[in-house]
Amino acid sequence: MDSDRAYIVTGAAGGMGSAAVELMLARGAHVLAVDNDGGLLEEAAQKWVSPGGQVERVVADVSSAADVAGFVSRAVARWGGLSGIFNIAAILGEFADVGDATEENYDRVMAVNAKSVWLGMKYALPALLAGGGGTIVNTGSHLAWHGGEKLGAYTASKHAIIGLTKTVAIEYGRRNIRANVVAPASMITQMGADTEAGYNPEDPSAARRMFAESSPNGRIGNPEEPAAVGVWLLLDAPAHVNGTVVPVDGGRGAV
């Protein structure tokens, strides 16, 4: 059945999101690829190869309840049901100490990063339950259990994602729903480059070296690495893997 292979990926035009869609299509999954930037989404789609799966692109605001309800309904209508959702969409927000940060920034970052995950699960859960269960993977961060200097709102949003995910794992585990978090550290993506520039505007490459040196394996991650772990959690992980946080950070969490 098509519904047994139907998934949603948000933030699909970003480095990690695009890699996740590519991996899922290669596995024969059907993917509703969601992003708020139609141009970047079209650009990302140029490298997606679909030997067995189908992909449909949707431009939407993941912080809007109407948009999220709409794209979940669209996936169900297209494939007759839903097997899972991979929530990746996120923004960094402004770089500022907490005392200097704006309320507008906090509200926007929390809406895009944390509320979107809540909305994604809220509207996906009825569809997953209707099909007998399913999988949810949310994207945390190394900053989901650390402090993040000058990124207070971003850090708070990633902490919130872990709490939301663990709650869903408890509430819906007996109904065949699994919810887990994949948590990357710095990656070679546009967001990674923006982070480096935010911390060191005069010399972003120095910030990149700092991030690499802080990792026990001496490098920054590639987006394909956390994407692969997320896809494993979505498609392959044993049914007993539920409510977990899986770091993909080169060992930084062990320091």
N, C-alpha and C positions, 0 to 999 in steps of 0.2 A: 504493500500500500504506500502511496505517496506520502500520506500523513506520518508514516513511520520514519521518514527521512527529511522532514520539513523543519527548518530552524530559522531563527532570526539572529542577525549580527548587527549590533549598533556600532557607530564609529567606523563603518566599513571602509571609508576612504583613507583612514590613517594608516600608519605603517603596520601596527599590530592587527588592526581590523582587516586590512586588505590581505595580509598574510593568512589570517584565520579563514577568510572566505575562500582563498585559493586552496588551502589544505582541505577544507570541507568539500568543495566541489570535486577535488581529485578523489575523494572517498565516495562520491556518488550521492552526496547530500544535496537537497534542495535548499537554497538559501535566499531569504529576503534580506538584502544588503541595504542598511539604513545609514544615512548620513545627512547632515544639514547643508552640505556643500555639493550641489549637483555637478559642478564642473570637476571637482576632485574625484567625485564618485565615478564619473564617466572615465576619467583618466585612469583610475585604479582598475576599472573593469577591462581595460585593454590587455592586461596581463593575466586575467583569469581564464583558465582553461577548464572546460566542463565536459569531461569524457562521459559522465553518467548522470550528473546532477544538473539541476536547473537553477538559474539565478535571476532574481528580479530586483531592480534597483528602486529605492524609495527615498525621496528627499523629505525629511521630517525633522521637527524639533523634539528631541527626546525629553525635554523638560515640560512639554505640553501634554496634558492628559488626553486631549482630543486627538492629537497626532499619534500618541502611543496606542491608544485604543484602535485608531484607524489602521495602523500598520499591522497590528496583531490580527485584526479582522481580515485584512487583505491576505496575510499568509494562510489563514485558515480557509478562506474562500478559494485561494489558488490551489492548495494541495489537500484540502479536505481535513485538515487538522494541524497540530503542532507537536513536535517532539522536544523542542528545547529553545532556549534563548541564551545568547552570549552578549552580555552588556559590557561594551568596551568604551563607548563614547565618554569623553572627558575634556575639560579645559584646565589650564594652569591658573589663570587669573593673574592678578597683579603681584609684583614682588614688593613686599613692605612688611615692616615689623607690625605686630598686632595693633599697637597703639597708633600707628599711622595709616592703617588699612581703612578702606571705605566700606560702609554698610552695603553699598551697591555691589561691590565686588564679592563680598561674602554671600549675599543672596544669590547672585548669578552662579557662582562656583558651586554652591550647595545644590542649586536647582539642576544644573547640567550634570554634575557628578554623582550626587546622592539621591536626589528626588527622582531622577531618571531611572535609577536602578529600582527604586521602590515602585515607580509606575510600571516599568517593564515587567516586574514580577507580578504586580497586582493584576495586570491585564492578561499576562500569559498564563497565570495559574489556572483560571477556569478552562482554558483550551487544553492545557496539559492534563488536567484532571479528567476532562471529557474523553481523552484518549487513553486513560488508564494509568497516567503518570508521565514523567519526563524529567529532563535535566535543565538546571539553571547554572550558568557560570557567570560570575561577576568579576570585574577587574579591580583589584586593589592596588597596592603599591608597597614598596619598601617603607614608605611613609605612613602606611596603615597601622603600624605599631611603633613608630618612632616619632619624634618631633621633627618638624620641617622648617628650618629657619627661613623667614620671609615668605613662607607659603602656608600661613595659618589656615586659611579657608580650604585650600587644596588638601592639606593634611587632615583637617577635620572631616572633610567629605570622604576620604578614604578610610578613616576609622569608622565612620558611619556605615560604610558598605559592609565591613566585616560583621558589625552588629546586626544589620538587616539580614544578611545571608544566613548567619547562624540561627536567627530567629525562625526564618522560613524552614531551615533544615529540621528544627524541632517541631514546628507546627504541622508540617506536611510529610515528614518522613514515613509515617505509617500509611500514607496514601500514595506511595511509590514516586515521590518527588525527591530528587537529590539537588542540593544547592551548595556550591563550593566557590571558592575565591582563588584566582590565580594572581600572584602579586609580583610584578616585575620591579626591578630597580631601573637605573638609567638605561636608556636604549638609544640606538642610532636611528632616530626618527625626527620629524619636525618638532615634536614636543620636546624631545631631548635637546635639540639645538636651541630651542627657545629657553629651556631651563639653563643651559650653559650661558647664554647671553644675558639672562636675568641675573645670574649670580656674578658674572664678570663681564659687563658690557664692553670694557676696553679690550679684553682678551678672552673670548669664549673658549679658545683652544686650551687655555690654562685651566678653566673649569672642567673641561673634558678630561684633561690629564689627572686632575684631582679626583674625579669620580672613578676613573680607571684604577688609580693607585689605591683607592679605598676599598676596592674589591679584592678578595683573596685570590681570585684567578687573574687579576691584573688587567682586566679589560671591561669595556662596556658591552652590554648585551645587544643582540640583534633582535628585531621584532618578531622574527620567525620562531624564536625560542619560547617566549611566553605564549605565543599563539599556538604552538604545538602542544604545550601542556594544557592550555584551555580547551583545545579540540579533543585531547585525550579525555579530559574530565567530562566533556559533553557527549562524546560518542563511545568511549571505550572503558572508562573506569569501572571497576566492580561496583555493584549496587550498594556495598557497605561503605563506600567512600562518600560521606555526606557531612556537611558542616565543617569542612576543612579549609585551611588557608595554605596554599602551596607557593612558597617563594621561588621565584626564578630570578635570582639576584647575584649569582656568582659567589654566593657564600657571605654576602654582606650582613645578612641577618644573624650569622654565627659570631660576628665580631662583638 
